[in-house]
Amino acid sequence: MAAPTSSNRPGNPAAPLALLFGLLAVAAIPLGILITNYRNDLRLLHAGFAVPLAAVFGFVAIRLARRARRRLERTIGRARGAVPARLGRILGWLGLYFALIGAIALAFYYVEYHLLS
């Protein structure tokens, strides 16, 4: 058979995984804040534990998106998954930015309430 069909098309499992981890990276900090709002035994500062999670998920999403793009290049686009890989990369970077902003906020909190008081 000369033309690829849906049964013999190569897969690209890294693309949807990149999208999933990108969504997790972006949602980690808001979910941490939401959990601390509904739990009486937690303060908003406890949502800071979501900062490293957002960073790790973002980094994994970027790596998976890079892997998916390389597979797309090797298969000349037959592997599919260009859109999920692109969205995963964008969301991964956004999750890293959220983690960076959260880390800066936690550092300012520490300096203001522990070093300057």
MMTF fields as JSON, N, C-alpha, C and O atoms, coordinates in Angstrom:
{
  "mmtfVersion": "1.0.0",
  "mmtfProducer": "UNKNOWN",
  "numBonds": 467,
  "numAtoms": 468,
  "numGroups": 117,
  "numChains": 1,
  "numModels": 1,
  "chainsPerModel": [1],
  "groupsPerChain": [117],
  "chainIdList": ["A"],
  "bondAtomList": [4, 2, 8, 6, 12, 10, 16, 14, 20, 18, 24, 22, 28, 26, 32, 30, 36, 34, 40, 38, 44, 42, 48, 46, 52, 50, 56, 54, 60, 58, 64, 62, 68, 66, 72, 70, 76, 74, 80, 78, 84, 82, 88, 86, 92, 90, 96, 94, 100, 98, 104, 102, 108, 106, 112, 110, 116, 114, 120, 118, 124, 122, 128, 126, 132, 130, 136, 134, 140, 138, 144, 142, 148, 146, 152, 150, 156, 154, 160, 158, 164, 162, 168, 166, 172, 170, 176, 174, 180, 178, 184, 182, 188, 186, 192, 190, 196, 194, 200, 198, 204, 202, 208, 206, 212, 210, 216, 214, 220, 218, 224, 222, 228, 226, 232, 230, 236, 234, 240, 238, 244, 242, 248, 246, 252, 250, 256, 254, 260, 258, 264, 262, 268, 266, 272, 270, 276, 274, 280, 278, 284, 282, 288, 286, 292, 290, 296, 294, 300, 298, 304, 302, 308, 306, 312, 310, 316, 314, 320, 318, 324, 322, 328, 326, 332, 330, 336, 334, 340, 338, 344, 342, 348, 346, 352, 350, 356, 354, 360, 358, 364, 362, 368, 366, 372, 370, 376, 374, 380, 378, 384, 382, 388, 386, 392, 390, 396, 394, 400, 398, 404, 402, 408, 406, 412, 410, 416, 414, 420, 418, 424, 422, 428, 426, 432, 430, 436, 434, 440, 438, 444, 442, 448, 446, 452, 450, 456, 454, 460, 458, 464, 462],
  "bondOrderList": [1, 1, 1, 1, 1, 1, 1, 1, 1, 1, 1, 1, 1, 1, 1, 1, 1, 1, 1, 1, 1, 1, 1, 1, 1, 1, 1, 1, 1, 1, 1, 1, 1, 1, 1, 1, 1, 1, 1, 1, 1, 1, 1, 1, 1, 1, 1, 1, 1, 1, 1, 1, 1, 1, 1, 1, 1, 1, 1, 1, 1, 1, 1, 1, 1, 1, 1, 1, 1, 1, 1, 1, 1, 1, 1, 1, 1, 1, 1, 1, 1, 1, 1, 1, 1, 1, 1, 1, 1, 1, 1, 1, 1, 1, 1, 1, 1, 1, 1, 1, 1, 1, 1, 1, 1, 1, 1, 1, 1, 1, 1, 1, 1, 1, 1, 1],
  "groupList": [{"groupName": "MET", "atomNameList": ["N", "CA", "C", "O"], "elementList": ["N", "C", "C", "O"], "formalChargeList": [0, 0, 0, 0], "bondAtomList": [1, 0, 2, 1, 3, 2], "bondOrderList": [1, 1, 2], "singleLetterCode": "M", "chemCompType": "L-PEPTIDE LINKING"}, {"groupName": "ALA", "atomNameList": ["N", "CA", "C", "O"], "elementList": ["N", "C", "C", "O"], "formalChargeList": [0, 0, 0, 0], "bondAtomList": [1, 0, 2, 1, 3, 2], "bondOrderList": [1, 1, 2], "singleLetterCode": "A", "chemCompType": "L-PEPTIDE LINKING"}, {"groupName": "PRO", "atomNameList": ["N", "CA", "C", "O"], "elementList": ["N", "C", "C", "O"], "formalChargeList": [0, 0, 0, 0], "bondAtomList": [1, 0, 2, 1, 3, 2], "bondOrderList": [1, 1, 2], "singleLetterCode": "P", "chemCompType": "L-PEPTIDE LINKING"}, {"groupName": "THR", "atomNameList": ["N", "CA", "C", "O"], "elementList": ["N", "C", "C", "O"], "formalChargeList": [0, 0, 0, 0], "bondAtomList": [1, 0, 2, 1, 3, 2], "bondOrderList": [1, 1, 2], "singleLetterCode": "T", "chemCompType": "L-PEPTIDE LINKING"}, {"groupName": "SER", "atomNameList": ["N", "CA", "C", "O"], "elementList": ["N", "C", "C", "O"], "formalChargeList": [0, 0, 0, 0], "bondAtomList": [1, 0, 2, 1, 3, 2], "bondOrderList": [1, 1, 2], "singleLetterCode": "S", "chemCompType": "L-PEPTIDE LINKING"}, {"groupName": "ASN", "atomNameList": ["N", "CA", "C", "O"], "elementList": ["N", "C", "C", "O"], "formalChargeList": [0, 0, 0, 0], "bondAtomList": [1, 0, 2, 1, 3, 2], "bondOrderList": [1, 1, 2], "singleLetterCode": "N", "chemCompType": "L-PEPTIDE LINKING"}, {"groupName": "ARG", "atomNameList": ["N", "CA", "C", "O"], "elementList": ["N", "C", "C", "O"], "formalChargeList": [0, 0, 0, 0], "bondAtomList": [1, 0, 2, 1, 3, 2], "bondOrderList": [1, 1, 2], "singleLetterCode": "R", "chemCompType": "L-PEPTIDE LINKING"}, {"groupName": "GLY", "atomNameList": ["N", "CA", "C", "O"], "elementList": ["N", "C", "C", "O"], "formalChargeList": [0, 0, 0, 0], "bondAtomList": [1, 0, 2, 1, 3, 2], "bondOrderList": [1, 1, 2], "singleLetterCode": "G", "chemCompType": "PEPTIDE LINKING"}, {"groupName": "LEU", "atomNameList": ["N", "CA", "C", "O"], "elementList": ["N", "C", "C", "O"], "formalChargeList": [0, 0, 0, 0], "bondAtomList": [1, 0, 2, 1, 3, 2], "bondOrderList": [1, 1, 2], "singleLetterCode": "L", "chemCompType": "L-PEPTIDE LINKING"}, {"groupName": "PHE", "atomNameList": ["N", "CA", "C", "O"], "elementList": ["N", "C", "C", "O"], "formalChargeList": [0, 0, 0, 0], "bondAtomList": [1, 0, 2, 1, 3, 2], "bondOrderList": [1, 1, 2], "singleLetterCode": "F", "chemCompType": "L-PEPTIDE LINKING"}, {"groupName": "VAL", "atomNameList": ["N", "CA", "C", "O"], "elementList": ["N", "C", "C", "O"], "formalChargeList": [0, 0, 0, 0], "bondAtomList": [1, 0, 2, 1, 3, 2], "bondOrderList": [1, 1, 2], "singleLetterCode": "V", "chemCompType": "L-PEPTIDE LINKING"}, {"groupName": "ILE", "atomNameList": ["N", "CA", "C", "O"], "elementList": ["N", "C", "C", "O"], "formalChargeList": [0, 0, 0, 0], "bondAtomList": [1, 0, 2, 1, 3, 2], "bondOrderList": [1, 1, 2], "singleLetterCode": "I", "chemCompType": "L-PEPTIDE LINKING"}, {"groupName": "TYR", "atomNameList": ["N", "CA", "C", "O"], "elementList": ["N", "C", "C", "O"], "formalChargeList": [0, 0, 0, 0], "bondAtomList": [1, 0, 2, 1, 3, 2], "bondOrderList": [1, 1, 2], "singleLetterCode": "Y", "chemCompType": "L-PEPTIDE LINKING"}, {"groupName": "ASP", "atomNameList": ["N", "CA", "C", "O"], "elementList": ["N", "C", "C", "O"], "formalChargeList": [0, 0, 0, 0], "bondAtomList": [1, 0, 2, 1, 3, 2], "bondOrderList": [1, 1, 2], "singleLetterCode": "D", "chemCompType": "L-PEPTIDE LINKING"}, {"groupName": "HIS", "atomNameList": ["N", "CA", "C", "O"], "elementList": ["N", "C", "C", "O"], "formalChargeList": [0, 0, 0, 0], "bondAtomList": [1, 0, 2, 1, 3, 2], "bondOrderList": [1, 1, 2], "singleLetterCode": "H", "chemCompType": "L-PEPTIDE LINKING"}, {"groupName": "GLU", "atomNameList": ["N", "CA", "C", "O"], "elementList": ["N", "C", "C", "O"], "formalChargeList": [0, 0, 0, 0], "bondAtomList": [1, 0, 2, 1, 3, 2], "bondOrderList": [1, 1, 2], "singleLetterCode": "E", "chemCompType": "L-PEPTIDE LINKING"}, {"groupName": "TRP", "atomNameList": ["N", "CA", "C", "O"], "elementList": ["N", "C", "C", "O"], "formalChargeList": [0, 0, 0, 0], "bondAtomList": [1, 0, 2, 1, 3, 2], "bondOrderList": [1, 1, 2], "singleLetterCode": "W", "chemCompType": "L-PEPTIDE LINKING"}],
  "groupTypeList": [0, 1, 1, 2, 3, 4, 4, 5, 6, 2, 7, 5, 2, 1, 1, 2, 8, 1, 8, 8, 9, 7, 8, 8, 1, 10, 1, 1, 11, 2, 8, 7, 11, 8, 11, 3, 5, 12, 6, 5, 13, 8, 6, 8, 8, 14, 1, 7, 9, 1, 10, 2, 8, 1, 1, 10, 9, 7, 9, 10, 1, 11, 6, 8, 1, 6, 6, 1, 6, 6, 6, 8, 15, 6, 3, 11, 7, 6, 1, 6, 7, 1, 10, 2, 1, 6, 8, 7, 6, 11, 8, 7, 16, 8, 7, 8, 12, 9, 1, 8, 11, 7, 1, 11, 1, 8, 1, 9, 12, 12, 10, 15, 12, 14, 8, 8, 4],
  "groupIdList": [1, 2, 3, 4, 5, 6, 7, 8, 9, 10, 11, 12, 13, 14, 15, 16, 17, 18, 19, 20, 21, 22, 23, 24, 25, 26, 27, 28, 29, 30, 31, 32, 33, 34, 35, 36, 37, 38, 39, 40, 41, 42, 43, 44, 45, 46, 47, 48, 49, 50, 51, 52, 53, 54, 55, 56, 57, 58, 59, 60, 61, 62, 63, 64, 65, 66, 67, 68, 69, 70, 71, 72, 73, 74, 75, 76, 77, 78, 79, 80, 81, 82, 83, 84, 85, 86, 87, 88, 89, 90, 91, 92, 93, 94, 95, 96, 97, 98, 99, 100, 101, 102, 103, 104, 105, 106, 107, 108, 109, 110, 111, 112, 113, 114, 115, 116, 117],
  "secStructList": [7, 7, 1, 7, 7, 6, 6, 6, 1, 7, 7, 7, 6, 2, 2, 2, 2, 2, 2, 2, 2, 2, 2, 2, 2, 2, 2, 2, 2, 2, 2, 2, 2, 2, 2, 2, 2, 2, 7, 6, 6, 7, 7, 4, 4, 4, 4, 4, 4, 2, 2, 2, 2, 2, 2, 2, 2, 2, 2, 2, 2, 2, 2, 2, 2, 2, 2, 2, 2, 2, 2, 2, 2, 2, 6, 6, 6, 6, 6, 7, 7, 2, 2, 2, 2, 2, 2, 2, 2, 2, 2, 2, 2, 2, 2, 2, 2, 2, 2, 2, 2, 2, 2, 2, 2, 2, 2, 2, 2, 2, 0, 0, 0, 0, 0, 7, 7],
  "xCoordList": [0.831, 0.0, 0.893, 1.774, 0.687, 1.55, 1.194, 2.089, -0.082, -0.502, -0.755, -1.304, -0.352, -0.607, -2.093, -2.788, -2.548, -3.933, -3.92, -2.858, -5.097, -5.159, -4.591, -4.184, -4.551, -4.052, -2.53, -1.944, -1.871, -0.418, 0.28, 1.472, -0.443, 0.158, 0.933, 0.448, 2.127, 2.87, 2.227, 1.729, 2.243, 1.653, 2.642, 3.843, 2.128, 2.949, 2.423, 1.776, 2.69, 2.106, 2.639, 2.017, 3.767, 4.313, 3.473, 3.459, 2.769, 1.988, 0.833, 0.735, -0.049, -1.121, -0.593, -1.186, 0.512, 1.092, 1.644, 1.554, 2.217, 2.696, 1.538, 1.658, 0.427, -0.754, -1.265, -1.62, -1.304, -1.766, -0.875, -1.375, 0.438, 1.341, 1.326, 1.514, 1.106, 0.964, -0.261, -0.205, -1.364, -2.574, -2.356, -2.811, -1.666, -1.366, -0.47, -0.645, 0.489, 1.4, 0.646, 0.888, -0.268, -1.019, -2.027, -2.306, -2.569, -3.617, -3.076, -3.846, -1.805, -1.276, -1.447, -1.967, -1.029, -1.091, -2.537, -2.9, -3.379, -4.781, -5.48, -6.292, -5.177, -5.776, -5.267, -6.033, -3.989, -3.454, -4.146, -4.457, -4.384, -5.088, -6.53, -7.046, -7.168, -8.553, -8.657, -9.588, -7.722, -7.739, -7.559, -8.239, -6.645, -6.443, -7.642, -7.854, -8.426, -9.631, -10.712, -11.481, -10.789, -11.841, -11.45, -12.314, -10.18, -9.733, -9.475, -8.749, -10.055, -9.887, -8.544, -8.089, -7.902, -6.632, -5.425, -4.291, -5.643, -4.553, -4.669, -5.765, -3.503, -3.465, -3.054, -2.602, -3.22, -2.879, -1.406, -1.047, -0.568, 0.862, 1.126, 2.114, 0.268, 0.435, 0.252, 0.689, -0.378, -0.508, 0.851, 0.983, 1.844, 3.197, 3.788, 4.746, 3.237, 3.724, 3.407, 3.985, 2.496, 2.152, 3.171, 3.19, 4.012, 4.99, 5.976, 6.174, 6.605, 7.509, 6.777, 7.336, 5.541, 4.767, 4.534, 4.67, 4.186, 3.968, 5.249, 5.211, 6.383, 7.661, 8.0, 8.428, 7.81, 8.13, 7.192, 7.64, 5.899, 4.95, 5.243, 5.145, 5.599, 5.929, 7.158, 7.176, 8.185, 9.407, 9.128, 9.625, 8.339, 8.004, 7.198, 7.419, 6.267, 5.461, 6.34, 6.141, 7.307, 8.191, 9.042, 9.22, 9.563, 10.384, 9.558, 10.024, 8.341, 7.484, 7.085, 7.007, 6.833, 6.494, 7.677, 7.498, 8.873, 10.068, 10.217, 10.554, 9.96, 10.031, 8.982, 9.26, 7.788, 6.713, 7.058, 6.811, 7.629, 8.007, 9.108, 9.092, 10.058, 11.111, 10.531, 10.945, 9.578, 8.935, 8.165, 8.167, 7.514, 6.817, 7.792, 7.487, 8.952, 9.951, 10.487, 10.687, 10.718, 11.249, 10.256, 10.646, 8.979, 7.955, 7.345, 6.372, 7.885, 7.423, 5.933, 5.168, 5.545, 4.18, 3.176, 2.018, 3.568, 2.598, 2.223, 1.182, 3.039, 2.782, 1.626, 1.142, 1.185, 0.117, 0.511, 1.543, -0.307, -0.072, 0.627, 1.177, 0.626, 1.3, 0.596, 1.254, -0.721, -1.467, -1.34, -1.06, -1.535, -1.344, 0.088, 0.3, 1.066, 2.456, 2.69, 3.351, 2.157, 2.313, 1.606, 2.161, 0.379, -0.35, 0.345, 0.402, 0.874, 1.614, 2.84, 3.148, 3.548, 4.729, 4.33, 4.974, 3.288, 2.845, 2.385, 2.76, 1.571, 1.096, 2.225, 2.213, 3.201, 4.362, 5.148, 5.529, 5.393, 6.092, 5.254, 5.792, 3.957, 3.087, 3.119, 3.146, 3.115, 3.235, 4.562, 4.607, 5.648, 6.95, 6.925, 7.489, 6.282, 6.168, 5.351, 5.712, 4.26, 3.475, 4.316, 4.246, 5.108, 5.962, 6.999, 7.283, 7.561, 8.539, 7.894, 8.473, 6.708, 6.004, 5.66, 5.786, 5.225, 4.92, 6.155, 6.08, 7.288, 8.529, 8.967, 9.428, 8.825, 9.172, 8.252, 8.714, 6.961, 6.013, 6.358, 6.304, 6.71, 7.09, 8.378, 8.511, 9.324, 10.574, 10.308, 10.879, 9.446, 9.104, 8.384, 8.627, 7.511, 6.815, 7.818, 7.73, 8.764, 9.763, 10.597, 10.826, 11.047, 11.862, 11.067, 11.57, 9.844, 9.053, 8.686, 8.779, 8.269, 7.77, 8.785, 8.536, 9.914, 10.883, 12.199, 12.866, 12.573, 13.848, 13.677, 14.544, 12.578, 12.389, 11.566, 11.431, 11.014, 10.213, 10.986, 10.429],
  "yCoordList": [-1.16, 0.0, 1.247, 1.365, 2.147, 3.307, 4.429, 5.075, 4.67, 5.764, 5.23, 4.141, 6.002, 5.538, 5.604, 6.547, 4.625, 4.597, 4.757, 4.837, 4.804, 5.0, 3.811, 3.957, 2.657, 1.482, 1.394, 0.795, 1.977, 1.871, 3.211, 3.341, 4.193, 5.474, 5.346, 4.745, 5.903, 5.839, 6.736, 7.818, 6.285, 7.056, 8.047, 7.978, 8.961, 9.953, 10.141, 11.148, 9.183, 9.262, 10.416, 10.783, 10.996, 12.108, 13.368, 14.2, 13.528, 14.748, 14.896, 15.941, 13.898, 14.083, 14.116, 14.768, 13.422, 13.494, 14.88, 15.363, 15.525, 16.896, 17.815, 18.679, 17.634, 18.446, 18.193, 19.136, 16.941, 16.606, 17.238, 17.856, 17.087, 17.656, 19.184, 19.832, 19.766, 21.218, 21.703, 22.711, 20.988, 21.346, 21.195, 22.029, 20.14, 19.952, 21.065, 21.52, 21.508, 22.574, 23.875, 24.58, 24.191, 25.437, 25.357, 26.366, 24.181, 24.038, 23.783, 23.851, 23.496, 23.1, 24.197, 23.926, 25.408, 26.478, 26.909, 27.046, 27.129, 27.453, 26.352, 26.65, 25.095, 24.015, 24.031, 23.771, 24.332, 24.46, 25.566, 25.405, 26.687, 27.8, 27.407, 27.718, 26.733, 26.3, 25.323, 25.41, 24.412, 23.446, 24.158, 23.831, 25.133, 25.845, 26.709, 26.986, 27.141, 27.912, 27.045, 27.529, 25.779, 24.903, 24.127, 23.576, 24.077, 23.366, 24.382, 25.355, 24.167, 25.098, 24.958, 25.895, 23.804, 23.595, 24.062, 23.922, 24.609, 25.084, 26.581, 27.132, 27.231, 28.652, 28.783, 27.825, 29.981, 30.224, 29.942, 29.552, 30.133, 29.857, 28.392, 28.082, 27.497, 26.08, 25.775, 24.726, 26.669, 26.489, 26.597, 26.242, 27.077, 27.163, 25.811, 25.734, 24.748, 23.414, 23.05, 22.111, 23.787, 23.533, 24.152, 23.808, 25.052, 25.718, 24.72, 24.742, 23.844, 22.872, 21.893, 21.448, 21.554, 20.672, 21.323, 20.672, 22.597, 23.306, 23.345, 23.197, 23.544, 23.59, 22.237, 22.165, 21.174, 19.835, 19.463, 18.965, 19.702, 19.39, 20.208, 19.693, 21.47, 22.308, 21.81, 21.759, 21.445, 20.929, 19.632, 19.443, 18.743, 17.476, 17.737, 17.082, 18.687, 19.011, 19.531, 19.164, 20.378, 20.923, 19.82, 19.781, 18.933, 17.824, 16.884, 16.454, 16.566, 15.696, 16.361, 15.698, 17.663, 18.382, 18.374, 18.235, 18.52, 18.47, 17.083, 16.958, 16.05, 14.685, 14.462, 13.833, 14.978, 14.825, 15.569, 15.061, 16.772, 17.513, 16.806, 16.8, 16.215, 15.457, 14.261, 13.949, 13.599, 12.462, 12.928, 12.252, 14.074, 14.626, 14.933, 14.69, 15.462, 15.763, 14.495, 14.448, 13.463, 12.209, 11.509, 10.877, 11.617, 10.935, 11.861, 11.489, 13.032, 14.024, 14.328, 14.444, 14.454, 14.834, 13.708, 13.946, 12.483, 11.379, 10.934, 10.303, 11.242, 10.757, 11.483, 11.028, 12.569, 13.394, 13.928, 13.547, 14.799, 15.334, 16.676, 17.051, 17.411, 18.71, 19.709, 20.461, 19.717, 20.682, 20.367, 21.28, 19.109, 18.843, 19.106, 19.558, 18.83, 19.093, 20.59, 21.011, 21.391, 22.843, 23.391, 24.219, 22.929, 23.378, 22.924, 23.673, 21.706, 21.218, 22.063, 22.353, 22.463, 23.311, 24.674, 25.182, 25.264, 26.586, 26.513, 27.354, 25.503, 25.361, 25.006, 25.426, 24.235, 23.92, 25.168, 25.348, 26.031, 27.287, 28.171, 28.82, 28.201, 28.991, 28.47, 29.252, 27.147, 26.558, 26.899, 27.151, 26.914, 27.32, 28.783, 29.138, 29.623, 31.033, 31.181, 31.97, 30.437, 30.473, 30.029, 30.626, 28.983, 28.496, 29.549, 29.737, 30.232, 31.268, 32.42, 32.921, 32.838, 33.915, 33.484, 34.269, 32.231, 31.719, 31.658, 31.969, 31.263, 31.209, 32.609, 32.808, 33.572, 34.953, 35.467, 36.13, 35.166, 35.594, 34.965, 35.636, 33.681, 33.025, 33.616, 33.756, 33.963, 34.574, 35.943, 36.269, 36.746, 38.046, 37.876, 38.637, 36.899, 36.631, 36.286, 36.804, 35.421, 35.016, 36.212, 36.391, 37.024, 38.166, 39.163, 39.685, 39.422, 40.441, 40.02, 40.828, 38.772, 38.36, 37.67, 37.513, 37.256, 36.556, 37.311, 37.182, 38.077, 38.786, 40.246, 40.808, 40.86, 42.279, 42.554, 43.713, 41.533, 41.798, 41.693, 41.893],
  "zCoordList": [0.0, 0.0, 0.0, 0.851, -0.909, -1.067, -0.101, 0.443, 0.122, 1.002, 2.4, 2.567, 3.41, 4.779, 5.114, 4.737, 5.801, 6.277, 7.779, 8.397, 8.363, 9.811, 10.562, 11.715, 9.955, 10.664, 10.641, 11.543, 9.635, 9.605, 9.828, 9.55, 10.321, 10.657, 11.955, 12.914, 11.993, 13.255, 14.309, 13.998, 15.528, 16.614, 17.196, 16.933, 17.983, 18.644, 20.068, 20.355, 20.966, 22.306, 23.139, 24.136, 22.763, 23.543, 23.402, 24.31, 22.279, 22.055, 23.047, 23.69, 23.201, 24.19, 25.624, 26.484, 25.889, 27.227, 27.519, 28.647, 26.5, 26.674, 27.011, 27.88, 26.335, 26.61, 28.031, 28.738, 28.446, 29.79, 30.853, 31.793, 30.713, 31.707, 31.657, 32.687, 30.481, 30.397, 31.15, 31.855, 31.002, 31.751, 33.254, 34.036, 33.656, 35.084, 35.608, 36.739, 34.795, 35.22, 35.442, 36.421, 34.531, 34.652, 35.797, 36.445, 36.046, 37.062, 38.462, 39.419, 38.625, 39.933, 40.984, 42.066, 40.696, 41.691, 41.961, 43.129, 40.949, 41.264, 42.064, 42.94, 41.776, 42.563, 44.0, 44.928, 44.195, 45.546, 46.323, 47.503, 45.66, 46.305, 46.616, 47.69, 45.686, 45.895, 47.067, 47.868, 47.166, 48.274, 49.606, 50.579, 49.661, 50.933, 51.293, 52.474, 50.324, 50.635, 51.259, 52.089, 50.881, 51.393, 52.642, 53.325, 52.942, 54.148, 55.254, 55.048, 56.399, 57.514, 58.209, 58.865, 58.077, 58.768, 57.95, 58.407, 56.763, 55.913, 55.692, 55.591, 55.617, 55.275, 53.817, 53.19, 53.3, 51.901, 51.625, 50.514, 52.607, 52.437, 52.103, 51.437, 52.552, 52.254, 50.766, 50.293, 50.037, 48.583, 47.897, 46.726, 48.606, 48.064, 47.721, 46.952, 48.276, 47.927, 46.48, 45.932, 45.867, 44.463, 43.508, 42.326, 43.998, 43.128, 42.52, 41.305, 43.317, 42.68, 41.767, 40.764, 42.104, 41.229, 39.874, 38.838, 39.88, 38.617, 37.8, 36.579, 38.465, 37.755, 37.139, 35.987, 37.902, 37.386, 36.243, 35.211, 36.422, 35.355, 34.098, 32.984, 34.273, 33.127, 32.393, 31.163, 33.144, 32.527, 31.772, 30.662, 32.365, 31.703, 30.433, 29.415, 30.488, 29.307, 28.173, 27.015, 28.498, 27.471, 26.856, 25.639, 27.678, 27.166, 26.284, 25.229, 26.713, 25.908, 24.594, 23.559, 24.635, 23.399, 22.44, 21.23, 22.973, 22.122, 21.489, 20.312, 22.287, 21.759, 20.67, 19.649, 20.893, 19.898, 18.608, 17.514, 18.731, 17.529, 16.751, 15.521, 17.456, 16.767, 16.029, 14.913, 16.654, 15.981, 14.75, 13.721, 14.853, 13.69, 12.557, 11.39, 12.894, 11.868, 11.215, 10.002, 12.033, 11.48, 10.576, 9.595, 10.898, 10.096, 9.052, 8.397, 8.888, 7.925, 8.139, 7.182, 9.396, 9.726, 9.772, 10.115, 9.441, 9.437, 10.83, 11.01, 11.825, 13.178, 13.854, 14.89, 13.307, 13.876, 15.243, 15.796, 15.776, 17.112, 17.141, 18.176, 16.041, 16.03, 16.95, 17.669, 16.929, 17.744, 19.24, 20.017, 19.677, 21.104, 21.563, 22.688, 20.712, 21.09, 21.259, 22.209, 20.35, 20.446, 21.68, 22.402, 21.92, 23.111, 24.386, 25.361, 24.39, 25.55, 25.833, 26.99, 24.77, 24.949, 25.499, 26.417, 24.957, 25.425, 26.883, 27.7, 27.203, 28.58, 29.536, 30.693, 29.063, 29.897, 30.262, 31.418, 29.281, 29.565, 30.481, 31.378, 30.265, 31.125, 32.562, 33.513, 32.711, 34.049, 34.702, 35.906, 33.929, 34.476, 34.903, 35.938, 34.119, 34.502, 35.779, 36.652, 35.9, 37.134, 38.326, 39.4, 38.132, 39.213, 39.593, 40.776, 38.613, 38.892, 39.664, 40.628, 39.249, 39.946, 41.371, 42.31, 41.526, 42.863, 43.745, 44.933, 43.185, 43.957, 44.376, 45.5, 43.478, 43.825, 44.936, 45.865, 44.845, 45.876, 47.228, 48.258, 47.222, 48.477, 49.044, 50.26, 48.179, 48.65, 49.274, 50.315, 48.647, 49.226, 50.553, 51.49, 50.645, 51.9, 52.992, 54.105, 52.68, 53.663, 54.119, 55.315, 53.177, 53.531, 54.368, 55.363, 53.971, 54.674, 56.085, 57.009, 56.273, 57.579, 58.471, 59.666, 57.935, 58.776, 58.929, 59.956, 57.948, 58.032, 58.433, 59.102, 58.037, 58.313, 59.568, 59.959, 60.207, 61.395, 62.668, 63.747]
}
